Structure formats: structure tokens, C-alpha cells
């Protein structure tokens, strides 16, 4: 399996790890928002001195937010890097928004009162900041000038990094606005920068325009502008695009952004999904001169710019991935080009379908590729894809429906070890083409669940929920999820098995009568289905 690029661990990052583990030289500063404010705690951490009611920092510091909400109303006095609501972070600091471990993180926000000045929330200047269980919201980078009703703003509405590192861990950046980098902005002018997201979300930020009212693609990096590594994270519903900057994504999602999903010199996608992004002026999904897309799904992205691709444009390698012009039912053919191959593009065991045309260029074909309309060579025909749903795993995929030409047709020597969800390949005589491997075996641990599920579906006491046209596919998505849990159990991974069963429970209407938008199945048998799954998790001794 191809690997994403690796980063050298800096001394600063090592110091952060030491601080989190309670190593020598680290201080913990309690922040209650009154006698010790967050602003004074940052000053104490930067200077290693006591500041008003805040204890002195010592080396790599942890700021423990005991107050749930920290509302900023004024601009910090240091304007060297623009207007910020808090002091610049120039040392190694972790802000812990959930010190009690209750799952309720703290909020750092700019006040929405009408007389509040414009400012971003935070800036890192050659320092290292980790946000753990923190939400940043309502940042509004300072307006500088107006030109024919277009307002130019400073960059980084939520947070800016001017040399150094930023890590988000179980954190959220939302409803921030700037000229560029609506949520997060990382600038290399003052030194190398890196932004890392783990189990975090960058959602509903905007770049360009004024006062949070974006001009569609008027800015760049509506979510993130700068280099980023994401693991189990989501960038969605940002205006001005999702990510602009070299990006490595593992088990992550970029979706529903207005502007290109990801645009960068280098893009590495592993087990990730880029979907439903819409751009007026460029590619809808991924545009990169050097991409590696492996065990991933790129689907339903749109470009209204006549010469750009809907889903992927550039050069690089695409391995065991699915590129589809549609995400939802009813099935239709997108009038977008699926893949525009610029320079050298290598396709391995990949599906491209539901576009018009599916492919432009002359990619190198390795293994067995299914390009539905026959453009760019490969095998032609309908891959029979289900709608984009959670079929198990951490992100959404297109399941292969019975009779698909992609089932058991990939060249074994070119197969990846697992599909996008983590299911082992092959399940049948040969691997399936694309990001999804159809599971055929029923592991003994989940057999009682599958038997009950199939019976309830057959007698009508269980059915799919949601839009009528998607209901049968949603029901099958739950079945795929249960089978995947069995695969994890067969492989000896208790952690993955338990996690998958718990994720499956989250998509079942537990009372069987009031399905929510995220529920996939409902019916009078739903409570018993839940009980069956919970019984198995008890037998497996899941926490």
C-alpha cells in the first residue's frame, strides 16, 4: 500500500507530547474565566510568569478551561499580526476544553453584540498550539478596505498560523469569516507551518465577501488555507472552498463546500471521501498536480466552469477508488467530466462512472479498470453503484449492487489489502474493483444479528427509512455495516468490531416509530434489532 508523505517530528511537537503526558517541565494553568482569564493564561504560558490571577507557565503548558464559554469582546493590544481577540501564541501551549472528561467541550467565541470590533480569535506566531475539545466560532477577521462593494479582510477568521504548528483534537472551527482561510489560515512567510486535525470538524466558515456573507468562490480556502494533515475529520459547508493547500487525509471527509473541495500541489487521500462540492471557477472535487488517491471515493462534485472536471483533475495515481458523477437517487448522468488527466495519470482497479464523459486524457491503466462509458480505455459497462451512504467504516461509500461488473473482476496482483471501510480483499475469487469490497461471509459473532435482520426485513417489521427511493439501499447499508463488524471480529480486532457495532446502532431508529434524519432503518422490530446488537457487544465485552 502506498503511504502518505511523512513529517519529521519537531522538538516543539515532542514538547507538546511531554506536556500532555504530564512530563517534567510542564505546567497546568486552571482557567476559570474570572480570576484567571484565557487571555492572561496565554500570557502566563508565553512568559513563564504569573499574570494577575493566573499561575506561571513552565515549558510546555496546559491551559485547563474550567469555564465552558469564553466570549471575547475586544482586540488584543499586539497588532503585529493583525487584530486578534487573544494574545499571540508564541510558545508551546495546549488548551484543554474538557478537563473533566465529560464530553462537553469549551467554546471560545467572538461576541455577536453589534458594537464588537472585527478580529480573528487566535494567532500562532512561531509557536505550537493544540486545541483539545474546543470550539472556535464567530471570528471575523478585520476589514481593511472596500473596493466596489468588495471588502478585503485579513486572513484566518478563526485562527491564523504564522510559522509553527496547530493541532485540533476533537475540536471544531465554525462560523468564522475572513478574506482567505475563513476557518484556518497557515502562512509560511515566518517559517514552516503545519495544521493537524484529529477527530475534528471545520464547518460553515467563509472566505471573501463581507460580514459572513460570502461571494461564493470570492475567497480562497473557505475552510482551511495552508498545509494540513487530517485523520477522522470533516471539512464541510464552507464558502470559498474546503481546503487550499497540500493535504493528506486519512479516514476523512470533504463535502458540501462551495468552491473546490481540495486544491493543492500535493494531495494524498487514503480511505477518504470528497463529495458534493460545487465550484464556479475550477474543479469541483480535487485539483492537484501530484495526487495519490487510494481506497477512496470522489463523488457528485460539480464545476460550472466549462473547461474543468467535476470530480478530479491533475496528475498522479488513483488506486482502488470510486469516482462517480452522482451521490443520490434517482440515478442520473452528470454532465461533468469525471477525470481530466493532465500529465501522467495511473489508474489501478478503479471505477469511473455516471459522467458525460467519464474521462478525458490518456491515463496508464494497471489491473482492471471499469470506465463506464469506455472513454480512456478500460472495461466499459454499468458498475451498478448504490447511492453514497455509510455502508460501514468511518466515511460514506458507494456499495456495489448485485450483478455489478466490478465484483470479482480485479487483477489480484494489483489489489490493495483492504477496501475503504477496512474490509479485507478479496472476499470472493478475485477482488472487486473500486473502493468497496462486497462482503460475502457472515462471521459467527454477528450471525444472530444478520439472521434476525434478514427475517425482519422479509416480513416487513423492519424497513429502510429516509427518502422513499433510498429506503432499500439504506436497509442494505445497515446489513453491510453488520457484516463489516463480523469481518473485524474475524480478523481479531475487538476494538474495530465494537466500534463498528456501536456506529451501526447510531443509524437505527431505536423506538421503531420516530426515525430521525440520520436513521437508516425503522419498524416495529427495530427495538429488538438494537437489543440483539447490544447483546453481541456484551458478549464481546465491549466497553
C-alpha positions in Angstrom: 0.0 0.0 0.0 1.3 3.4 -0.9 2.0 5.6 2.1 1.3 9.4 2.6 4.2 11.7 3.0 5.8 11.7 6.4 6.7 14.7 8.6 9.7 15.0 10.8 8.7 15.4 14.4 9.9 18.7 15.6 11.3 19.5 19.1 8.2 21.6 19.7 5.9 18.7 18.9 7.9 16.5 21.2 7.5 19.1 23.9 3.7 19.1 23.4 3.6 15.3 23.8 5.6 15.7 27.1 3.1 18.3 28.3 0.1 16.1 27.6 1.7 13.2 29.4 2.5 15.3 32.4 6.2 15.2 31.8 8.8 17.3 33.7 8.9 21.0 32.8 5.2 21.3 32.0 2.7 23.4 34.0 -1.1 23.2 34.2 -2.9 26.6 34.5 -6.5 26.5 35.6 -8.7 29.0 33.6 -12.0 29.9 35.2 -12.7 33.0 33.1 -12.8 35.4 36.0 -9.8 35.5 38.4 -7.8 33.8 35.6 -8.9 34.7 32.1 -7.9 32.8 29.0 -6.0 35.9 27.7 -3.9 36.2 30.9 -3.4 32.4 31.0 -1.8 32.6 27.5 0.4 35.5 28.6 1.5 33.4 31.6 2.3 30.4 29.4 4.2 32.5 26.9 6.3 34.3 29.5 6.6 31.6 32.2 5.5 34.2 34.7 2.4 34.6 36.9 0.0 37.1 35.3 -2.7 38.5 37.5 -4.8 35.6 38.7 -3.0 33.0 36.5 -0.2 30.8 37.7 3.2 31.0 36.0 3.8 28.8 33.0 6.7 26.4 32.8 7.9 25.0 29.5 5.1 23.3 27.6 1.9 24.4 29.3 -1.7 23.0 29.5 -4.4 25.6 30.0 -7.4 23.9 31.7 -10.7 25.6 30.7 -12.9 25.1 33.8 -15.4 27.7 32.4 -17.5 26.4 29.5 -17.7 29.6 27.4 -15.1 32.3 26.8 -16.6 35.3 25.0 -14.2 37.9 23.6 -15.3 41.5 23.1 -12.1 43.5 22.4 -8.9 43.4 20.3 -5.6 42.4 22.0 -3.0 45.1 22.2 -0.4 43.3 20.0 -1.4 44.2 16.4 1.8 43.0 14.8 -0.1 40.2 13.1 -3.5 41.8 12.7 -6.4 42.1 15.1 -6.8 39.1 17.4 -9.1 38.6 20.3 -6.4 36.8 22.4 -2.7 37.3 22.8 -0.4 35.7 20.2 0.7 32.1 21.0 4.5 32.2 20.9 5.3 29.1 23.0 4.1 25.5 23.4 0.5 25.5 24.7 -2.3 23.0 24.9 -5.8 24.4 25.6 -7.9 21.6 27.1 -11.6 22.4 26.9 -12.8 19.3 28.6 -10.5 18.7 31.7 -13.2 16.7 33.4 -13.7 14.3 30.5 -17.5 14.8 30.3 -17.5 15.1 26.5 -18.8 18.7 26.7 -16.0 20.9 25.3 -15.5 24.6 25.9 -16.3 27.4 23.5 -14.0 30.3 22.6 -16.1 32.9 20.7 -16.2 36.5 19.5 -19.2 38.3 20.9 -22.0 38.9 18.4 -23.0 42.2 20.0 -23.4 44.9 17.4 -20.6 47.1 18.8 -18.0 44.3 18.8 -14.9 45.1 16.6 -13.7 42.8 13.9 -11.0 40.3 15.0 -9.9 36.8 14.5 -9.9 34.7 17.7 -6.3 33.3 17.8 -3.0 33.5 16.1 0.1 31.3 16.5 3.5 33.0 15.8 6.4 30.5 15.6 4.7 28.6 18.4 2.8 25.4 18.8 -0.9 25.3 19.8 -3.0 22.2 20.5 -6.8 22.7 20.9 -8.4 19.7 22.7 -12.2 19.6 22.9 -12.5 23.3 22.0 -14.9 25.1 19.6 -13.8 28.3 17.9 -16.6 30.4 16.5 -17.8 33.8 15.2 -14.3 35.1 14.4 -14.4 38.0 11.9 -11.1 39.0 10.5 -10.6 42.7 10.4 -12.0 44.6 7.4 -9.2 46.6 5.7 -10.7 48.4 2.7 -13.7 48.4 0.4 -13.4 48.4 -3.4 -16.6 48.5 -5.5 -18.5 46.8 -2.6 -15.9 44.0 -2.3 -14.5 44.0 1.2 -10.8 43.0 1.7 -10.1 41.3 5.0 -7.2 40.0 6.9 -6.9 36.2 6.7 -7.8 33.5 9.1 -11.2 34.2 10.7 -11.0 31.6 13.4 -7.2 31.1 13.7 -4.0 32.0 11.8 -0.6 30.4 12.0 2.4 32.5 11.1 5.1 29.9 11.4 4.7 26.9 13.8 2.1 24.2 14.4 -1.6 24.0 15.1 -3.3 20.7 16.2 -7.0 20.3 16.6 -8.0 17.3 18.6 -11.8 16.6 19.0 -12.3 20.3 18.2 -14.5 22.4 15.9 -13.9 25.6 13.9 -17.2 27.1 12.8 -18.9 30.3 11.6 -15.8 32.3 11.1 -15.1 34.7 8.2 -12.0 36.2 6.6 -10.6 37.3 3.3 -8.8 33.9 2.8 -8.7 31.0 5.1 -12.2 31.5 6.6 -11.7 29.0 9.4 -7.9 28.4 9.5 -5.1 30.2 7.7 -1.5 29.0 7.7 1.2 31.3 6.3 4.8 30.1 5.7 6.3 33.6 5.5 7.7 33.4 9.0 8.7 29.7 9.0 7.4 26.2 8.2 3.8 25.6 9.2 1.6 22.6 9.7 -2.0 22.1 10.6 -3.1 18.8 12.0 -6.7 17.7 12.6 -7.7 14.6 14.6 -11.4 13.7 15.1 -12.2 17.4 14.4 -14.5 19.5 12.2 -14.1 22.6 10.2 -17.7 23.6 9.2 -19.7 26.6 8.0 -16.8 29.1 7.6 -16.4 31.5 4.7 -13.8 33.4 2.8 -14.4 36.6 0.6 -17.4 38.9 0.7 -18.4 40.8 3.9 -19.8 40.2 7.3 -20.0 36.5 6.9 -22.0 36.9 3.6 -19.6 35.2 1.1 -19.2 35.9 -2.6 -19.3 32.2 -3.5 -15.8 31.5 -4.7 -14.7 35.1 -3.9 -12.1 34.0 -1.3 -9.7 31.0 -1.1 -9.7 28.2 1.5 -13.1 28.8 3.0 -12.4 26.1 5.5 -8.6 25.8 5.6 -5.9 27.6 3.7 -2.4 26.0 4.2 -0.9 22.6 4.6 -3.0 20.1 6.6 -3.0 16.5 7.8 -6.4 15.2 8.7 -7.4 11.9 10.5 -11.0 11.0 11.1 -12.0 14.6 10.4 -14.5 16.6 8.4 -14.3 19.8 6.3 -17.8 20.8 5.2 -20.3 23.5 4.2 -17.6 26.2 3.9 -17.8 29.0 1.3 -14.7 29.7 -0.7 -13.8 26.0 -0.9 -12.9 23.3 1.5 -9.1 23.1 1.6 -6.5 25.0 -0.4 -3.0 23.7 0.5 -1.1 20.5 0.4 -3.3 17.9 2.1 -3.1 14.4 3.5 -6.4 12.8 4.5 -6.9 9.5 6.3 -10.5 8.3 7.0 -11.7 11.8 6.5 -14.4 13.7 4.6 -14.5 16.9 2.5 -18.1 17.6 1.4 -20.8 20.2 0.6 -18.3 23.1 0.3 -19.0 26.0 -2.1 -15.7 26.2 -4.1 -13.3 23.4 -4.9 -13.2 20.6 -2.3 -9.4 20.3 -2.3 -7.0 22.3 -4.4 -3.2 21.9 -3.9 0.1 21.0 -5.4 0.1 17.7 -3.4 -3.0 15.7 -2.3 -2.9 12.3 -0.6 -6.3 10.6 0.1 -6.4 7.3 1.9 -9.8 5.8 2.9 -11.4 9.2 2.4 -14.4 10.7 0.7 -14.7 14.0 -1.3 -18.3 14.7 -2.3 -20.9 17.2 -3.3 -18.6 20.2 -3.5 -19.6 22.9 -6.1 -17.2 25.4 -7.7 -18.0 28.2 -10.1 -14.4 28.7 -11.4 -12.5 25.5 -11.0 -12.7 21.7 -10.4 -15.5 20.6 -8.1 -13.7 17.8 -6.2 -9.9 17.5 -6.3 -7.4 19.5 -8.3 -3.8 18.7 -7.9 -0.6 18.4 -9.9 0.6 15.5 -7.7 -2.2 13.3 -6.2 -2.3 9.9 -4.6 -5.9 8.7 -4.2 -6.2 5.2 -2.7 -9.2 3.3 -1.4 -11.2 6.5 -1.6 -14.5 7.8 -3.0 -14.9 11.1 -5.0 -18.5 11.6 -5.9 -21.1 14.1 -7.0 -18.8 17.2 -7.2 -19.7 19.9 -9.7 -17.9 22.6 -11.7 -19.9 25.2 -13.5 -16.7 26.3 -15.3 -16.9 24.8 -18.8 -13.3 23.5 -19.1 -12.9 21.9 -15.6 -13.6 18.5 -14.3 -16.4 17.8 -11.9 -14.5 15.3 -9.7 -10.8 15.1 -10.4 -8.2 17.0 -12.4 -4.4 16.8 -12.5 -1.8 14.1 -12.4 -0.8 11.2 -10.1 -2.1 7.8 -9.1 -5.7 6.6 -8.4 -5.8 3.1 -6.8 -8.9 1.0 -5.9 -11.1 4.1 -5.8 -14.6 5.0 -7.0 -15.3 8.2 -8.9 -19.0 8.8 -9.5 -20.9 11.7 -11.0 -23.9 11.2 -8.7 -24.3 10.6 -5.0 -28.1 10.4 -4.5 -31.1 8.8 -6.2 -32.8 8.9 -8.6 -29.8 7.8 -10.7 -28.8 10.2 -13.4 -25.7 11.0 -15.5 -23.8 14.1 -14.6 -22.9 16.4 -17.5 -19.5 16.9 -15.9 -16.2 15.2 -16.9 -15.3 12.7 -14.2 -11.5 12.7 -14.6 -9.3 15.1 -16.6 -5.9 13.5 -16.8 -3.2 16.2 -17.1 0.3 14.8 -17.4 0.9 11.3 -16.2 -2.1 9.6 -14.5 -2.1 6.0 -13.5 -5.4 4.1 -12.7 -5.4 0.8 -10.8 -8.6 -1.2 -10.3 -10.7 2.0 -10.3 -14.3 2.7 -11.2 -15.3 5.9 -13.1 -19.0 6.3 -13.9 -22.1 8.5 -14.2 -20.4 11.3 -16.0 -20.5 12.7 -19.5 -17.8 11.9 -20.4 -16.3 9.8 -17.7 -12.7 10.5 -18.6 -10.5 12.8 -20.8 -6.8 12.2 -21.5 -4.7 9.1 -21.7 -4.2 7.5 -18.3 -2.0 4.5 -17.8 -4.2 1.5 -16.9 -3.0 -1.0 -14.4 -5.0 -4.1 -13.3 -8.7 -3.9 -14.3 -10.4 -0.5 -14.5 -14.1 0.0 -15.1 -14.7 3.2 -17.0 -18.4 3.0 -17.7 -18.6 4.9 -21.0 -15.4 3.4 -22.4 -13.5 6.7 -22.6 -9.8 6.4 -21.8 -10.0 2.6 -22.3 -10.6 0.0 -19.7 -13.7 -2.1 -19.3 -17.0 -0.5 -20.2 -20.3 -1.1 -18.6 -22.6 -0.1 -15.6 -20.8 -0.8 -12.3 -24.3 -0.7 -10.6 -23.4 1.6 -7.7 -25.7 2.3 -4.8 -26.2 5.8 -3.5 -23.5 7.4 -1.3 -24.2 6.1 2.2 -22.4 4.9 5.3 -22.0 1.2 4.5 -19.8 0.7 7.5 -16.4 2.2 8.3 -15.8 5.9 9.1 -16.9 7.6 5.8 -19.5 7.2 3.1 -19.1 4.9 0.1 -20.9 3.6 -2.9 -21.8 -0.1 -2.4 -21.7 -2.5 -5.3 -25.1 -3.8 -6.1 -25.8 -7.4 -7.1 -24.8 -8.0 -10.7 -22.2 -5.3 -10.8 -19.4 -5.8 -13.3 -17.0 -4.6 -10.7 -17.5 -7.7 -8.4 -14.7 -10.3 -8.6 -13.0 -8.8 -11.6 -9.9 -7.0 -10.4 -6.4 -8.3 -11.1 -5.2 -9.9 -7.9 -1.6 -8.7 -8.1 -2.8 -5.1 -8.2 -5.3 -5.5 -5.4 -5.0 -3.4 -2.2 -5.2 -5.3 1.1 -8.4 -3.7 2.3 -11.2 -1.6 1.0 -12.1 1.9 2.1 -14.1 0.6 5.0 -11.3 -1.7 6.2 -12.8 -5.0 4.8 -10.1 -7.5 3.7 -9.7 -8.1 0.0 -10.6 -10.4 -1.7 -13.9 -11.6 -0.4 -14.6 -13.7 -3.4 -12.5 -15.5 -6.0 -11.0 -12.1 -7.0 -11.0 -8.6 -5.7 -13.8 -6.1 -6.5 -12.9 -3.0 -8.5 -13.3 0.3 -6.7 -13.3 1.5 -3.1 -15.9 -1.0 -1.9 -15.4 -4.8 -1.4 -18.7 -6.7 -1.2 -18.6 -9.0 1.9 -19.9 -12.5 1.3 -19.1 -14.2 4.6 -21.1 -14.0 7.8 -18.9 -14.2 10.8 -20.3 -16.4 13.7 -20.3 -13.5 16.1 -22.7 -11.4 14.1 -24.7 -14.3 12.5 -27.6 -14.0 15.0 -27.9 -10.3 14.1 -27.9 -10.9 10.4 -30.4 -13.8 10.7 -32.8 -11.6 12.7 -32.2 -8.6 10.4 -32.9 -10.6 7.2 -36.1 -12.2 8.7 -37.5 -8.8 9.9 -36.8 -7.2 6.5 -38.5 -10.1 4.7 -41.7 -10.0 6.9 -41.9 -6.2 6.8 -41.4 -5.5 10.5 -38.1 -3.7 9.6 -37.6 -1.4 6.6 -35.4 1.3 5.4 -36.1 4.9 6.4 -35.4 8.3 4.8 -36.3 9.3 1.2 -38.5 6.7 -0.3 -36.2 5.9 -3.3 -33.3 5.3 -0.9 -35.0 3.2 1.7 -34.0 -0.3 0.4 -30.4 0.9 -0.1 -30.3 2.3 3.5 -31.5 -1.0 4.9 -28.8 -2.8 3.0 -26.3 -0.3 4.3 -27.1 -1.5 7.8 -26.6 -5.1 6.7 -23.2 -4.1 5.1 -22.2 -2.5 8.4 -23.1 -5.6 10.5 -21.1 -7.8 8.1 -18.2 -5.4 8.4 -18.2 -5.8 12.2 -18.0 -9.5 11.6 -15.0 -9.1 9.3 -13.3 -7.1 12.0 -14.0 -9.8 14.5 -12.7 -12.5 12.1 -9.5 -10.5 11.9 -9.2 -10.5 15.7 -9.7 -6.7 16.1 -12.1 -6.3 19.1 -11.7 -2.5 19.1 -12.8 -2.2 15.5 -15.6 -4.8 16.0 -17.1 -3.0 19.0 -16.7 0.4 17.3 -18.5 -0.7 14.2 -21.4 -2.2 16.1 -21.8 1.0 18.1 -21.7 3.1 14.9 -24.4 0.8 13.5 -26.6 1.4 16.5 -26.4 5.1 15.8 -28.2 4.6 12.5 -31.2 2.6 13.8 -34.5 4.2 14.9 -34.4 2.8 18.4 -38.1 3.1 19.2 -39.1 1.9 15.8 -41.6 4.7 15.3 -39.9 8.1 15.0 -36.9 7.8 12.6 -34.5 10.8 12.5 -32.7 12.1 9.5 -29.6 10.0 10.3 -31.5 6.8 10.8 -31.3 4.1 8.1 -33.9 1.6 9.4 -37.1 1.7 11.4 -40.1 -0.5 12.1 -41.6 -2.5 15.0 -38.6 -4.9 15.0 -36.1 -2.1 15.4 -36.0 -2.2 19.2 -35.3 -5.9 19.1 -32.6 -5.4 16.5 -31.0 -2.9 18.9 -31.3 -5.5 21.7 -29.6 -8.1 19.5 -26.7 -5.8 18.7 -26.3 -4.8 22.3 -26.3 -8.5 23.3 -23.4 -9.2 21.0 -21.5 -6.2 22.3 -22.0 -7.5 25.8 -20.7 -11.0 24.7 -17.7 -9.4 23.1 -17.1 -7.4 26.3 -17.2 -4.1 24.5 -16.7 -1.1 26.8 
